[in-house]
């Protein structure tokens, strides 16, 4: 809807943005309660979160980027923890071989 007066246009845009922000947030549609026991469980939940963020048609680009950056940082910590667990298992295996041999 075009406006001749730029002030009217700004007022309309302000009101439109206010109404968009005032809409209630949609709850996340997760599969249900999940017990996270191992890193693979967390990885599956993170993959689902990434898909939810990417497929949200109402989210703005900056909001998607912010959410993906957060999920990415959690994924990096998960990878570090997984790598640390693998190194610890290898160390335990070497120590077990030394004690028996």
FENRAWO-V83281 format. One record per run of one state. SS is the DSSP state (alpha for helix, beta for strand, coil for the rest). FROM is the first residue (numbers start at 1). LEN is the number of residues. If there is no record, write none. Layout:
# FENRAWO-V83281
<<SS/FROM/LEN> <SS/FROM/LEN>>
This chain:
# FENRAWO-V83281
<<coil/1/5> <alpha/6/17> <coil/23/16> <alpha/39/17> <coil/56/5> <alpha/61/40> <coil/101/1>>
